[in-house]
Amino acid sequence: MANKVHIKKEDTVLVLSGKDKGKKGKVLSVNPSTNQVIVEGVNMATKHKKPRSNYQQGGIIHQEAPVDSSNLMLVCDKCGKPTKVAKTILENGEKARTCKKCDEIIEIVINKKDV
């Protein structure tokens, strides 16, 4: 069974520790099995790439490396502050991710079993 990660793809997050502390970025991908997240513009790594065919260009490529999810905190779209995520149940029975600072709904969660 995969681990639960409090961050999802397309969320805006703030880096809490490391060389990129204080940077904000959008989540590109999440890997729950290793608890790692790739964030746009954060933890940039240099990779030397060889051309594999006549048409492909080689060289030095800068790309994002994974960051542990414990070093990230979700940024609320409404209030713009870094916050923890609360999971609440709405009146109609739907589950939602809400901001603990302003109590606004971040996202309505759709169960995969219901679809």
N, C-alpha and C positions, 0 to 999 in steps of 0.2 A: 504494500500500500504506500502511495506517495505521501510525502509530508505536506502539510498545509502552509501556504505562504500568504502573508497578509497583503501582498502587492500583486496586482494583475497587469497584464499587457495594456498599454496606452495610458496608464496612470502617470501623473507627474510626481516625482519623488525628490527628496532632499538627502544629500549624503551627510551622514553624521560623523564619520571618522575616516581616516586614511589621507592619502595625498590630495584628494579632491574634496576635502571637507568643506561644506557650505555650498557646493554646486547643486543646481537644480537641473533635472533632465527628464525626458520622457522614456518610459520603459519600452524597450524593443522586444525583449523575450524573457520568459521566466522558466527556470528549470526546477520544479519542486523536488525532484529526487536528490539533488545536491544543494538545495536552498540557495541557488545562485541566480542573479538577475543581470541582464545586460541593459545598461542605461546609456542613452544617446549623449555622446560627448564626455563621458566619465570613464576613468581608468583606461586611457588610450595606450595601446601597445603598438610597437613597431614590428612589422613582419616583413621578412625578405622573401619575395615571391619570384620563382623562375617562370619564364614563359613556357607553357605546355604545348603550344602549337605556333604555326607561323603568324597567326592572326592575333594571338594573345600577347599582351605586353607585360613584361616583367618589371621588377623594381621594388622600391621600398613602399610598403603600404601601412598606413596608420588605421587601426581599427579598435573597436571597443572590446575590452576583456571583461569577463564576468566579475561581479561584486557580490559579496554575501548579503543576503536579504536582511540580516540583523543590523547592518550598517546603514540602512535606508529607512526613511520615514515618509509616509504619504503626505502630499500637500493638497489641502482642500481647494477645490475650484472656486467655491463661493467666497470663503473668507481669506484664502491665500496663505494660511498658516499651516505649518507642519502639525499633523495630528495623528492620534491613534484612530483605528477604525472600530466602530461599534456595530454589531450586527443586531438589527431590530426587526420586529415583525409588524407589518402595517395592518390597518383595520381590515383590509380585504384578504388577509392571510399571506400576502407576498412577503418575502424576506428582502431586506435592504441593507446596504453598507452605508453607515451614516458617520458624519464628522462628530467627534466628541467635544469640539470647541464651540461650534455654532449650531449643532443638531440638525444640519441640513442633509438631505439624502444625496449621497455621492453616486450610488448606482443601485438599481433594483436587480436582485440576483434571480436568475432563472434557473431552476433545477433541471438538470439534464434528463432526469427520470420522467418529468412531466411532459417533455417535448416529444 
